[in-house]
Amino acid sequence: MVRYQHGFSLLELLVVLFVVVIITSMVTLTINTGNQDRALETEVRNLSDVAAYAIDEAQLSGRDYGLLLRRRIADGRAYISYGWRERRAEGWREPEVAADVFAERAFDTGVEVELLLDDQSVPEFAGDDDNRYMTPQVIFYSSGETTPGALEWVDGETGDVLWRVEWDLIGRFTLMPYGELPPELDDAA
């Protein structure tokens, strides 16, 4: 009687190992892309929330607030940061109240930010010089009005719009993933 051994050949084991490596790589890429997407969404929502706070603070304090976008360079890589300014008698300065809320923040280096202002030419982003008191591009007036416009976050490699935030004259913000209204808001429009 002949006895056969049951098992896997080396070739079968290599094929299974190759399939496992491919699946693991795809999952890792998906997770990393998801983390970057979530980080950008968090930053966009933070900017929108702080802008709403700036509008309220401007009306309560009677002082104008502004959003200052800056093009920065660190370690040979360019990125966009944003900070907040308060108009005082001596000009635009960093806000005196809520320093942690109004702290300067930066966007991911792989993302381009485009500012679009209604019926106005868009001022250049401030450079990376040491002038901390530059005039902001978007102003939230103490009267409750805002410079109307939009910000778009664009993938630096593909040119695809990742996020778009629009606001009107009275500071109502609309957040649009991929530059499109969410279905629940699109139906209402």
C-alpha positions, 0 to 999 in steps of 0.5 A: 500500500502506497502512502501519500503525504498531504501538504503544500508545495513550496510554490503554493506557499509562496503564492499564498504569501504573495497574496497576503502581502498584496492585501496587507499593502492595499489595506495599509495604503487605504488606512494611511490615505484615510488618516490624511483625509481625516486630518485635513477634514479636522483642519478644515472644520477647525478653521470654520469653527474658529471663523465662527468664533471670530465673527462672534468675538468681533461683534461682542468686542466691537473689534474687527478680526481677520484671517491671515493666510501665509506661505511658509517654507520649512526644511525646503518644503512649502506649506500654507499656514493660517492665523488670526489678527485683531484690528487695534488702534496700532494696526493688525495684531495677534488677538489678545483673547483666546490665544490658544483658539487663535493660534497659528496652524498649518495645512499638510504640505501636499495640499495647496490652498486657494483663496477666492474672494467675491468681487475682489482681487485676491491679495497674495499670501503673506510670505515667510518674513518676520512681519507678524502684523500683516493685513489679513485677507479675510476680515470679520467686521464688528458689524457682523459682515464678512468679506465673502469668498471661499477657500479650496484645498487642492491635492498638490499632485492631482489638482483635485479639489479635496475640500471647499469652504464658502462663506457669505456676507453675513458669515454663514459657512458651507463646508463641501467635501470634494468641492460639492454640496453634501446631498442633504444640503444640495436638495435644500438648495 
